[in-house]
Amino acid sequence: MAALKDIKRKINAVQKTRQITRAMNMVAASKFKAAQTRMQNFRPYAGSFMEMLGDLSSRVSVESHPLLAVRETKRIRAILMTSDRGLCGGFNNNLIKVAERFIIQKQNEGLEVELIPIGKKGRDHFKKKFKTRDARSDVFGKIDMALAVSIANDIIPPFIAEEYDELYLIYNEFVNVSVQKPQTLRIFPIPPFKQAEEKDISNEIEYIYEPSAKTILENLLPMYVHVQIYRAIAETSAGENGARMAAMDNATRNCEEMVSSLTLKYNKARQASITSELMDIVGGTEALAKS
């Protein structure tokens, strides 16, 4: 009977865990829908923004802008975006591994590396391993452009002041719920913008910029940083919730399989116990009949 009670206790515990994982899956699915919508709505804007910058950069020369300055690389910084919470499979581990490889590679090249963690998981992992600064946590609860601007304000002035020479962004690119791709993107110095494919000059519209194209481009370069950071945050948020939804779905199925296995084990043990009791009764009855 002790074995039956233990099995029954395990079944009840797994059933309670299944309820929790199912509820977490539903919460993650709700958050994922909002994050996916935010990300998909912003992608066209980011693409059009980059196309416009490419058109402007083809008309003017802006080599003198401080955000485009290419210097001898001695000190670099990297922004790492991870989630604030766990239970999302290998989502954070994949980003952390990419960041570790990147840092070790740059250090082997003789460069000084500082990490800017965005998210608790990355912050907690690296705070005792590598040099970190300007860490942020609990930022994925409310995502807006103000957050991207705030992060940009921490990285633009030091670059202009030549406190470091290059800046990289390590984030997750969302593909689908099952596929997440960690990406490493150079932010500073701002790389040359890709221009649109060559068009028929006779059909091309000549725009007149007011103020000048150079002035507009110089004002848009900081906005380029805001757009890249916001897009990385949106992509990472969608990837986190998608990964958590998939992880909780797998956990729920595992709980259901475990409940089925334990129930079968419980029934077999119960049947064996009943058979043993019947054998004792039959044996006792025969012994009384013989006496």
Phi and psi restraints in degrees (value plus and minus 20) as a CYANA .aco file:
   2 ALA   PHI     -82.7   -42.7
   2 ALA   PSI     -59.6   -19.6
   3 ALA   PHI     -85.8   -45.8
   3 ALA   PSI     -59.4   -19.4
   4 LEU   PHI     -83.3   -43.3
   4 LEU   PSI     -60.9   -20.9
   5 LYS   PHI     -85.2   -45.2
   5 LYS   PSI     -58.9   -18.9
   6 ASP   PHI     -84.4   -44.4
   6 ASP   PSI     -63.7   -23.7
   7 ILE   PHI     -84.9   -44.9
   7 ILE   PSI     -63.1   -23.1
   8 LYS   PHI     -82.2   -42.2
   8 LYS   PSI     -58.9   -18.9
   9 ARG   PHI     -84.5   -44.5
   9 ARG   PSI     -59.6   -19.6
  10 LYS   PHI     -85.5   -45.5
  10 LYS   PSI     -60.5   -20.5
  11 ILE   PHI     -81.8   -41.8
  11 ILE   PSI     -65.4   -25.4
  12 ASN   PHI     -82.4   -42.4
  12 ASN   PSI     -59.7   -19.7
  13 ALA   PHI     -85.7   -45.7
  13 ALA   PSI     -62.8   -22.8
  14 VAL   PHI     -87.6   -47.6
  14 VAL   PSI     -57.3   -17.3
  15 GLN   PHI     -83.5   -43.5
  15 GLN   PSI     -59.0   -19.0
  16 LYS   PHI     -86.6   -46.6
  16 LYS   PSI     -60.1   -20.1
  17 THR   PHI     -82.2   -42.2
  17 THR   PSI     -59.9   -19.9
  18 ARG   PHI     -81.8   -41.8
  18 ARG   PSI     -59.6   -19.6
  19 GLN   PHI     -82.2   -42.2
  19 GLN   PSI     -60.1   -20.1
  20 ILE   PHI     -86.8   -46.8
  20 ILE   PSI     -68.4   -28.4
  21 THR   PHI     -84.5   -44.5
  21 THR   PSI     -55.3   -15.3
  22 ARG   PHI     -86.3   -46.3
  22 ARG   PSI     -61.5   -21.5
  23 ALA   PHI     -85.5   -45.5
  23 ALA   PSI     -61.2   -21.2
  24 MET   PHI     -85.8   -45.8
  24 MET   PSI     -54.7   -14.7
  25 ASN   PHI     -83.1   -43.1
  25 ASN   PSI     -61.5   -21.5
  26 MET   PHI     -86.8   -46.8
  26 MET   PSI     -60.9   -20.9
  27 VAL   PHI     -84.1   -44.1
  27 VAL   PSI     -64.7   -24.7
  28 ALA   PHI     -84.0   -44.0
  28 ALA   PSI     -56.9   -16.9
  29 ALA   PHI     -84.3   -44.3
  29 ALA   PSI     -59.6   -19.6
  30 SER   PHI     -85.3   -45.3
  30 SER   PSI     -65.8   -25.8
  31 LYS   PHI     -87.2   -47.2
  31 LYS   PSI     -56.3   -16.3
  32 PHE   PHI     -83.5   -43.5
  32 PHE   PSI     -60.8   -20.8
  33 LYS   PHI     -79.3   -39.3
  33 LYS   PSI     -65.6   -25.6
  34 ALA   PHI     -85.4   -45.4
  34 ALA   PSI     -62.9   -22.9
  35 ALA   PHI     -86.5   -46.5
  35 ALA   PSI     -59.9   -19.9
  36 GLN   PHI     -85.4   -45.4
  36 GLN   PSI     -61.1   -21.1
  37 THR   PHI     -82.6   -42.6
  37 THR   PSI     -64.2   -24.2
  38 ARG   PHI     -79.9   -39.9
  38 ARG   PSI     -65.1   -25.1
  39 MET   PHI     -85.9   -45.9
  39 MET   PSI     -66.3   -26.3
  40 GLN   PHI     -86.2   -46.2
  40 GLN   PSI     -53.7   -13.7
  41 ASN   PHI     -91.2   -51.2
  41 ASN   PSI     -49.2    -9.2
  42 PHE   PHI    -106.0   -66.0
  42 PHE   PSI     -46.1    -6.1
  43 ARG   PHI     -76.8   -36.8
  43 ARG   PSI     -67.3   -27.3
  44 PRO   PHI     -81.4   -41.4
  44 PRO   PSI     -58.1   -18.1
  45 TYR   PHI     -82.5   -42.5
  45 TYR   PSI     -66.0   -26.0
  46 ALA   PHI     -82.4   -42.4
  46 ALA   PSI     -60.8   -20.8
  47 GLY   PHI     -83.7   -43.7
  47 GLY   PSI     -64.1   -24.1
  48 SER   PHI     -86.2   -46.2
  48 SER   PSI     -56.9   -16.9
  49 PHE   PHI     -82.3   -42.3
  49 PHE   PSI     -65.1   -25.1
  50 MET   PHI     -86.3   -46.3
  50 MET   PSI     -56.8   -16.8
  51 GLU   PHI     -83.5   -43.5
  51 GLU   PSI     -61.8   -21.8
  52 MET   PHI     -85.0   -45.0
  52 MET   PSI     -62.3   -22.3
  53 LEU   PHI     -82.8   -42.8
  53 LEU   PSI     -58.9   -18.9
  54 GLY   PHI     -81.8   -41.8
  54 GLY   PSI     -59.8   -19.8
  55 ASP   PHI     -86.4   -46.4
  55 ASP   PSI     -63.0   -23.0
  56 LEU   PHI     -86.0   -46.0
  56 LEU   PSI     -63.0   -23.0
  57 SER   PHI     -86.2   -46.2
  57 SER   PSI     -43.1    -3.1
  58 SER   PHI     -96.7   -56.7
  58 SER   PSI     -33.6     6.4
  59 ARG   PHI    -120.0   -80.0
  59 ARG   PSI     -41.3    -1.3
  60 VAL   PHI    -152.8  -112.8
  60 VAL   PSI     146.5   186.5
  61 SER   PHI    -130.0   -90.0
  61 SER   PSI      99.1   139.1
  62 VAL   PHI    -145.2  -105.2
  62 VAL   PSI      11.7    51.7
  63 GLU   PHI     -80.9   -40.9
  63 GLU   PSI     -42.5    -2.5
  64 SER   PHI    -100.2   -60.2
  64 SER   PSI     -28.6    11.4
  65 HIS   PHI     -88.1   -48.1
  65 HIS   PSI     114.6   154.6
  66 PRO   PHI     -81.9   -41.9
  66 PRO   PSI     -48.6    -8.6
  67 LEU   PHI     -95.1   -55.1
  67 LEU   PSI     -31.2     8.8
  68 LEU   PHI    -122.3   -82.3
  68 LEU   PSI     -20.2    19.8
  69 ALA   PHI     -86.2   -46.2
  69 ALA   PSI     106.5   146.5
  70 VAL   PHI    -123.2   -83.2
  70 VAL   PSI      98.5   138.5
  71 ARG   PHI    -140.1  -100.1
  71 ARG   PSI     149.4   189.4
  72 GLU   PHI     -84.4   -44.4
  72 GLU   PSI     107.1   147.1
  73 THR   PHI    -102.5   -62.5
  73 THR   PSI      98.2   138.2
  74 LYS   PHI    -145.7  -105.7
  74 LYS   PSI     -58.8   -18.8
  75 ARG   PHI    -145.8  -105.8
  75 ARG   PSI     113.3   153.3
  76 ILE   PHI    -150.9  -110.9
  76 ILE   PSI     137.5   177.5
  77 ARG   PHI    -148.3  -108.3
  77 ARG   PSI     132.2   172.2
  78 ALA   PHI    -156.4  -116.4
  78 ALA   PSI     111.0   151.0
  79 ILE   PHI    -113.2   -73.2
  79 ILE   PSI     102.9   142.9
  80 LEU   PHI    -131.1   -91.1
  80 LEU   PSI     104.5   144.5
  81 MET   PHI    -127.6   -87.6
  81 MET   PSI      98.5   138.5
  82 THR   PHI    -150.6  -110.6
  82 THR   PSI     156.2   196.2
  83 SER   PHI    -103.1   -63.1
  83 SER   PSI     146.0   186.0
  84 ASP   PHI    -108.6   -68.6
  84 ASP   PSI     -41.0    -1.0
  85 ARG   PHI    -144.6  -104.6
  85 ARG   PSI     140.7   180.7
  86 GLY   PHI    -116.1   -76.1
  86 GLY   PSI    -167.6  -127.6
  87 LEU   PHI      37.5    77.5
  87 LEU   PSI      20.1    60.1
  88 CYS   PHI    -151.6  -111.6
  88 CYS   PSI      18.9    58.9
  89 GLY   PHI      46.0    86.0
  89 GLY   PSI    -159.1  -119.1
  90 GLY   PHI    -112.2   -72.2
  90 GLY   PSI      -1.9    38.1
  91 PHE   PHI     -76.7   -36.7
  91 PHE   PSI     -75.1   -35.1
  92 ASN   PHI     -90.8   -50.8
  92 ASN   PSI     -58.5   -18.5
  93 ASN   PHI     -81.2   -41.2
  93 ASN   PSI     -58.9   -18.9
  94 ASN   PHI     -83.9   -43.9
  94 ASN   PSI     -63.3   -23.3
  95 LEU   PHI     -85.4   -45.4
  95 LEU   PSI     -61.4   -21.4
  96 ILE   PHI     -85.2   -45.2
  96 ILE   PSI     -60.0   -20.0
  97 LYS   PHI     -83.8   -43.8
  97 LYS   PSI     -61.6   -21.6
  98 VAL   PHI     -83.0   -43.0
  98 VAL   PSI     -62.4   -22.4
  99 ALA   PHI     -84.5   -44.5
  99 ALA   PSI     -61.2   -21.2
 100 GLU   PHI     -83.6   -43.6
 100 GLU   PSI     -64.3   -24.3
 101 ARG   PHI     -82.8   -42.8
 101 ARG   PSI     -60.6   -20.6
 102 PHE   PHI     -83.3   -43.3
 102 PHE   PSI     -66.6   -26.6
 103 ILE   PHI     -84.0   -44.0
 103 ILE   PSI     -65.3   -25.3
 104 ILE   PHI     -83.4   -43.4
 104 ILE   PSI     -59.9   -19.9
 105 GLN   PHI     -82.4   -42.4
 105 GLN   PSI     -65.3   -25.3
 106 LYS   PHI     -87.9   -47.9
 106 LYS   PSI     -57.5   -17.5
 107 GLN   PHI     -86.3   -46.3
 107 GLN   PSI     -56.2   -16.2
 108 ASN   PHI     -86.2   -46.2
 108 ASN   PSI     -44.0    -4.0
 109 GLU   PHI    -103.0   -63.0
 109 GLU   PSI     -18.7    21.3
 110 GLY   PHI      65.4   105.4
 110 GLY   PSI       0.6    40.6
 111 LEU   PHI    -121.0   -81.0
 111 LEU   PSI     129.0   169.0
 112 GLU   PHI    -107.7   -67.7
 112 GLU   PSI     106.3   146.3
 113 VAL   PHI    -138.7   -98.7
 113 VAL   PSI     112.5   152.5
 114 GLU   PHI    -142.2  -102.2
 114 GLU   PSI     117.5   157.5
 115 LEU   PHI    -127.4   -87.4
 115 LEU   PSI     117.0   157.0
 116 ILE   PHI    -132.2   -92.2
 116 ILE   PSI      76.9   116.9
 117 PRO   PHI    -101.3   -61.3
 117 PRO   PSI     111.9   151.9
 118 ILE   PHI    -134.9   -94.9
 118 ILE   PSI      86.9   126.9
 119 GLY   PHI      97.6   137.6
 119 GLY   PSI     123.0   163.0
 120 LYS   PHI     -84.4   -44.4
 120 LYS   PSI     -59.7   -19.7
 121 LYS   PHI     -82.8   -42.8
 121 LYS   PSI     -65.6   -25.6
 122 GLY   PHI     -88.1   -48.1
 122 GLY   PSI     -59.9   -19.9
 123 ARG   PHI     -81.1   -41.1
 123 ARG   PSI     -68.6   -28.6
 124 ASP   PHI     -86.5   -46.5
 124 ASP   PSI     -53.2   -13.2
 125 HIS   PHI     -92.5   -52.5
 125 HIS   PSI     -59.1   -19.1
 126 PHE   PHI    -119.3   -79.3
 126 PHE   PSI     -29.5    10.5
 127 LYS   PHI     -83.4   -43.4
 127 LYS   PSI     -43.6    -3.6
 128 LYS   PHI    -128.5   -88.5
 128 LYS   PSI     -23.0    17.0
 129 LYS   PHI    -120.2   -80.2
 129 LYS   PSI     -65.1   -25.1
 130 PHE   PHI    -151.1  -111.1
 130 PHE   PSI     148.9   188.9
 131 LYS   PHI     -96.0   -56.0
 131 LYS   PSI     101.3   141.3
 132 THR   PHI    -141.0  -101.0
 132 THR   PSI     141.4   181.4
 133 ARG   PHI    -178.1  -138.1
 133 ARG   PSI     137.5   177.5
 134 ASP   PHI      31.4    71.4
 134 ASP   PSI      19.9    59.9
 135 ALA   PHI     -88.1   -48.1
 135 ALA   PSI     125.4   165.4
 136 ARG   PHI    -152.0  -112.0
 136 ARG   PSI     125.2   165.2
 137 SER   PHI    -161.2  -121.2
 137 SER   PSI     146.5   186.5
 138 ASP   PHI      34.9    74.9
 138 ASP   PSI      23.4    63.4
 139 VAL   PHI    -124.6   -84.6
 139 VAL   PSI     -33.7     6.3
 140 PHE   PHI    -109.1   -69.1
 140 PHE   PSI     -20.7    19.3
 141 GLY   PHI     -90.6   -50.6
 141 GLY   PSI     -58.5   -18.5
 142 LYS   PHI    -151.5  -111.5
 142 LYS   PSI      88.2   128.2
 143 ILE   PHI    -126.3   -86.3
 143 ILE   PSI     102.0   142.0
 144 ASP   PHI    -171.2  -131.2
 144 ASP   PSI     154.4   194.4
 145 MET   PHI     -86.0   -46.0
 145 MET   PSI     -45.7    -5.7
 146 ALA   PHI     -81.0   -41.0
 146 ALA   PSI     -54.7   -14.7
 147 LEU   PHI     -85.1   -45.1
 147 LEU   PSI     -64.3   -24.3
 148 ALA   PHI     -83.4   -43.4
 148 ALA   PSI     -60.5   -20.5
 149 VAL   PHI     -84.3   -44.3
 149 VAL   PSI     -60.9   -20.9
 150 SER   PHI     -82.4   -42.4
 150 SER   PSI     -62.9   -22.9
 151 ILE   PHI     -85.4   -45.4
 151 ILE   PSI     -61.6   -21.6
 152 ALA   PHI     -82.5   -42.5
 152 ALA   PSI     -55.9   -15.9
 153 ASN   PHI     -86.1   -46.1
 153 ASN   PSI     -40.7    -0.7
 154 ASP   PHI    -104.8   -64.8
 154 ASP   PSI     -36.8     3.2
 155 ILE   PHI    -133.2   -93.2
 155 ILE   PSI     -45.9    -5.9
 156 ILE   PHI     -92.6   -52.6
 156 ILE   PSI     -72.4   -32.4
 157 PRO   PHI     -78.1   -38.1
 157 PRO   PSI     -62.6   -22.6
 158 PRO   PHI     -82.6   -42.6
 158 PRO   PSI     -53.8   -13.8
 159 PHE   PHI     -88.6   -48.6
 159 PHE   PSI     -62.6   -22.6
 160 ILE   PHI     -83.7   -43.7
 160 ILE   PSI     -55.3   -15.3
 161 ALA   PHI     -99.5   -59.5
 161 ALA   PSI     -16.6    23.4
 162 GLU   PHI      43.2    83.2
 162 GLU   PSI      12.6    52.6
 163 GLU   PHI     -95.3   -55.3
 163 GLU   PSI     -42.6    -2.6
 164 TYR   PHI    -169.3  -129.3
 164 TYR   PSI     148.1   188.1
 165 ASP   PHI    -133.0   -93.0
 165 ASP   PSI     -43.8    -3.8
 166 GLU   PHI    -163.7  -123.7
 166 GLU   PSI     130.4   170.4
 167 LEU   PHI    -153.1  -113.1
 167 LEU   PSI     113.6   153.6
 168 TYR   PHI    -141.9  -101.9
 168 TYR   PSI     133.7   173.7
 169 LEU   PHI    -142.0  -102.0
 169 LEU   PSI     100.5   140.5
 170 ILE   PHI    -129.7   -89.7
 170 ILE   PSI      96.1   136.1
 171 TYR   PHI    -166.8  -126.8
 171 TYR   PSI     157.2   197.2
 172 ASN   PHI    -121.9   -81.9
 172 ASN   PSI     109.4   149.4
 173 GLU   PHI    -116.2   -76.2
 173 GLU   PSI     100.2   140.2
 174 PHE   PHI     -98.0   -58.0
 174 PHE   PSI     106.9   146.9
 175 VAL   PHI    -128.2   -88.2
 175 VAL   PSI     -79.1   -39.1
 176 ASN   PHI    -177.1  -137.1
 176 ASN   PSI    -196.2  -156.2
 177 VAL   PHI     -80.4   -40.4
 177 VAL   PSI     -53.7   -13.7
 178 SER   PHI    -112.0   -72.0
 178 SER   PSI     -38.0     2.0
 179 VAL   PHI    -140.9  -100.9
 179 VAL   PSI      99.4   139.4
 180 GLN   PHI    -144.9  -104.9
 180 GLN   PSI     114.2   154.2
 181 LYS   PHI    -140.2  -100.2
 181 LYS   PSI      86.7   126.7
 182 PRO   PHI     -83.6   -43.6
 182 PRO   PSI     114.0   154.0
 183 GLN   PHI    -145.0  -105.0
 183 GLN   PSI     129.4   169.4
 184 THR   PHI    -140.7  -100.7
 184 THR   PSI      98.4   138.4
 185 LEU   PHI    -143.7  -103.7
 185 LEU   PSI     111.7   151.7
 186 ARG   PHI    -101.6   -61.6
 186 ARG   PSI     106.9   146.9
 187 ILE   PHI    -117.5   -77.5
 187 ILE   PSI     -71.7   -31.7
 188 PHE   PHI    -139.7   -99.7
 188 PHE   PSI     123.4   163.4
 189 PRO   PHI     -83.4   -43.4
 189 PRO   PSI     127.5   167.5
 190 ILE   PHI     -80.0   -40.0
 190 ILE   PSI     104.0   144.0
 191 PRO   PHI     -90.1   -50.1
 191 PRO   PSI     141.6   181.6
 192 PRO   PHI     -79.0   -39.0
 192 PRO   PSI     118.8   158.8
 193 PHE   PHI     -99.1   -59.1
 193 PHE   PSI     120.0   160.0
 194 LYS   PHI     -96.0   -56.0
 194 LYS   PSI     106.5   146.5
 195 GLN   PHI    -105.7   -65.7
 195 GLN   PSI     134.4   174.4
 196 ALA   PHI     -83.9   -43.9
 196 ALA   PSI     141.0   181.0
 197 GLU   PHI     -80.2   -40.2
 197 GLU   PSI     130.0   170.0
 198 GLU   PHI     -79.6   -39.6
 198 GLU   PSI     115.9   155.9
 199 LYS   PHI    -135.8   -95.8
 199 LYS   PSI     144.8   184.8
 200 ASP   PHI     -86.5   -46.5
 200 ASP   PSI     100.0   140.0
 201 ILE   PHI     -81.0   -41.0
 201 ILE   PSI     -53.7   -13.7
 202 SER   PHI     -85.7   -45.7
 202 SER   PSI     -46.0    -6.0
 203 ASN   PHI    -120.2   -80.2
 203 ASN   PSI     -24.1    15.9
 204 GLU   PHI     -98.5   -58.5
 204 GLU   PSI     116.7   156.7
 205 ILE   PHI    -109.4   -69.4
 205 ILE   PSI     110.5   150.5
 206 GLU   PHI    -113.1   -73.1
 206 GLU   PSI      94.7   134.7
 207 TYR   PHI    -111.4   -71.4
 207 TYR   PSI     127.9   167.9
 208 ILE   PHI    -126.7   -86.7
 208 ILE   PSI     101.0   141.0
 209 TYR   PHI    -116.7   -76.7
 209 TYR   PSI     116.3   156.3
 210 GLU   PHI    -157.7  -117.7
 210 GLU   PSI      92.8   132.8
 211 PRO   PHI     -88.5   -48.5
 211 PRO   PSI    -179.5  -139.5
 212 SER   PHI     -84.3   -44.3
 212 SER   PSI     137.9   177.9
 213 ALA   PHI     -80.2   -40.2
 213 ALA   PSI     -56.1   -16.1
 214 LYS   PHI     -85.4   -45.4
 214 LYS   PSI     -62.8   -22.8
 215 THR   PHI     -84.1   -44.1
 215 THR   PSI     -62.7   -22.7
 216 ILE   PHI     -82.8   -42.8
 216 ILE   PSI     -64.6   -24.6
 217 LEU   PHI     -83.4   -43.4
 217 LEU   PSI     -60.5   -20.5
 218 GLU   PHI     -84.1   -44.1
 218 GLU   PSI     -53.1   -13.1
 219 ASN   PHI     -96.6   -56.6
 219 ASN   PSI     -46.2    -6.2
 220 LEU   PHI    -104.3   -64.3
 220 LEU   PSI     -40.1    -0.1
 221 LEU   PHI     -80.4   -40.4
 221 LEU   PSI     -64.4   -24.4
 222 PRO   PHI     -81.7   -41.7
 222 PRO   PSI     -54.8   -14.8
 223 MET   PHI     -85.4   -45.4
 223 MET   PSI     -51.4   -11.4
 224 TYR   PHI     -78.4   -38.4
 224 TYR   PSI     -61.7   -21.7
 225 VAL   PHI     -84.5   -44.5
 225 VAL   PSI     -62.4   -22.4
 226 HIS   PHI     -80.6   -40.6
 226 HIS   PSI     -63.8   -23.8
 227 VAL   PHI     -83.8   -43.8
 227 VAL   PSI     -64.3   -24.3
 228 GLN   PHI     -84.8   -44.8
 228 GLN   PSI     -61.5   -21.5
 229 ILE   PHI     -88.3   -48.3
 229 ILE   PSI     -64.5   -24.5
 230 TYR   PHI     -83.3   -43.3
 230 TYR   PSI     -61.0   -21.0
 231 ARG   PHI     -83.0   -43.0
 231 ARG   PSI     -61.4   -21.4
 232 ALA   PHI     -82.9   -42.9
 232 ALA   PSI     -60.0   -20.0
 233 ILE   PHI     -84.2   -44.2
 233 ILE   PSI     -65.1   -25.1
 234 ALA   PHI     -84.1   -44.1
 234 ALA   PSI     -62.6   -22.6
 235 GLU   PHI     -84.9   -44.9
 235 GLU   PSI     -63.4   -23.4
 236 THR   PHI     -85.6   -45.6
 236 THR   PSI     -60.2   -20.2
 237 SER   PHI     -84.0   -44.0
 237 SER   PSI     -63.8   -23.8
 238 ALA   PHI     -83.9   -43.9
 238 ALA   PSI     -61.0   -21.0
 239 GLY   PHI     -85.3   -45.3
 239 GLY   PSI     -60.0   -20.0
 240 GLU   PHI     -80.7   -40.7
 240 GLU   PSI     -71.0   -31.0
 241 ASN   PHI     -88.8   -48.8
 241 ASN   PSI     -54.4   -14.4
 242 GLY   PHI     -85.6   -45.6
 242 GLY   PSI     -62.6   -22.6
 243 ALA   PHI     -85.2   -45.2
 243 ALA   PSI     -59.7   -19.7
 244 ARG   PHI     -87.1   -47.1
 244 ARG   PSI     -59.9   -19.9
 245 MET   PHI     -81.3   -41.3
 245 MET   PSI     -64.4   -24.4
 246 ALA   PHI     -86.0   -46.0
 246 ALA   PSI     -60.6   -20.6
 247 ALA   PHI     -84.8   -44.8
 247 ALA   PSI     -62.6   -22.6
 248 MET   PHI     -90.3   -50.3
 248 MET   PSI     -51.7   -11.7
 249 ASP   PHI     -86.1   -46.1
 249 ASP   PSI     -63.6   -23.6
 250 ASN   PHI     -83.8   -43.8
 250 ASN   PSI     -59.9   -19.9
 251 ALA   PHI     -84.6   -44.6
 251 ALA   PSI     -59.5   -19.5
 252 THR   PHI     -83.4   -43.4
 252 THR   PSI     -63.4   -23.4
 253 ARG   PHI     -85.0   -45.0
 253 ARG   PSI     -58.7   -18.7
 254 ASN   PHI     -83.5   -43.5
 254 ASN   PSI     -59.4   -19.4
 255 CYS   PHI     -83.3   -43.3
 255 CYS   PSI     -61.7   -21.7
 256 GLU   PHI     -83.8   -43.8
 256 GLU   PSI     -60.5   -20.5
 257 GLU   PHI     -86.1   -46.1
 257 GLU   PSI     -58.6   -18.6
 258 MET   PHI     -87.3   -47.3
 258 MET   PSI     -59.1   -19.1
 259 VAL   PHI     -82.8   -42.8
 259 VAL   PSI     -63.4   -23.4
 260 SER   PHI     -81.8   -41.8
 260 SER   PSI     -63.5   -23.5
 261 SER   PHI     -85.7   -45.7
 261 SER   PSI     -63.6   -23.6
 262 LEU   PHI     -88.5   -48.5
 262 LEU   PSI     -56.0   -16.0
 263 THR   PHI     -83.4   -43.4
 263 THR   PSI     -62.6   -22.6
 264 LEU   PHI     -82.7   -42.7
 264 LEU   PSI     -62.6   -22.6
 265 LYS   PHI     -83.7   -43.7
 265 LYS   PSI     -59.9   -19.9
 266 TYR   PHI     -84.0   -44.0
 266 TYR   PSI     -63.7   -23.7
 267 ASN   PHI     -85.0   -45.0
 267 ASN   PSI     -59.3   -19.3
 268 LYS   PHI     -85.2   -45.2
 268 LYS   PSI     -63.7   -23.7
 269 ALA   PHI     -85.4   -45.4
 269 ALA   PSI     -59.1   -19.1
 270 ARG   PHI     -85.2   -45.2
 270 ARG   PSI     -61.2   -21.2
 271 GLN   PHI     -84.7   -44.7
 271 GLN   PSI     -60.2   -20.2
 272 ALA   PHI     -85.1   -45.1
 272 ALA   PSI     -57.9   -17.9
 273 SER   PHI     -86.3   -46.3
 273 SER   PSI     -62.3   -22.3
 274 ILE   PHI     -84.1   -44.1
 274 ILE   PSI     -63.0   -23.0
 275 THR   PHI     -82.0   -42.0
 275 THR   PSI     -61.3   -21.3
 276 SER   PHI     -83.9   -43.9
 276 SER   PSI     -60.9   -20.9
 277 GLU   PHI     -86.4   -46.4
 277 GLU   PSI     -58.8   -18.8
 278 LEU   PHI     -84.7   -44.7
 278 LEU   PSI     -60.1   -20.1
 279 MET   PHI     -83.3   -43.3
 279 MET   PSI     -58.3   -18.3
 280 ASP   PHI     -85.0   -45.0
 280 ASP   PSI     -60.9   -20.9
 281 ILE   PHI     -85.1   -45.1
 281 ILE   PSI     -65.4   -25.4
 282 VAL   PHI     -82.8   -42.8
 282 VAL   PSI     -62.7   -22.7
 283 GLY   PHI     -83.6   -43.6
 283 GLY   PSI     -61.0   -21.0
 284 GLY   PHI     -85.8   -45.8
 284 GLY   PSI     -59.2   -19.2
 285 THR   PHI     -84.4   -44.4
 285 THR   PSI     -62.4   -22.4
 286 GLU   PHI     -84.9   -44.9
 286 GLU   PSI     -58.1   -18.1
 287 ALA   PHI     -84.7   -44.7
 287 ALA   PSI     -59.2   -19.2
 288 LEU   PHI     -88.1   -48.1
 288 LEU   PSI     -56.1   -16.1
 289 ALA   PHI     -87.5   -47.5
 289 ALA   PSI     -56.6   -16.6
 290 LYS   PHI     -92.0   -52.0
 290 LYS   PSI     -49.7    -9.7
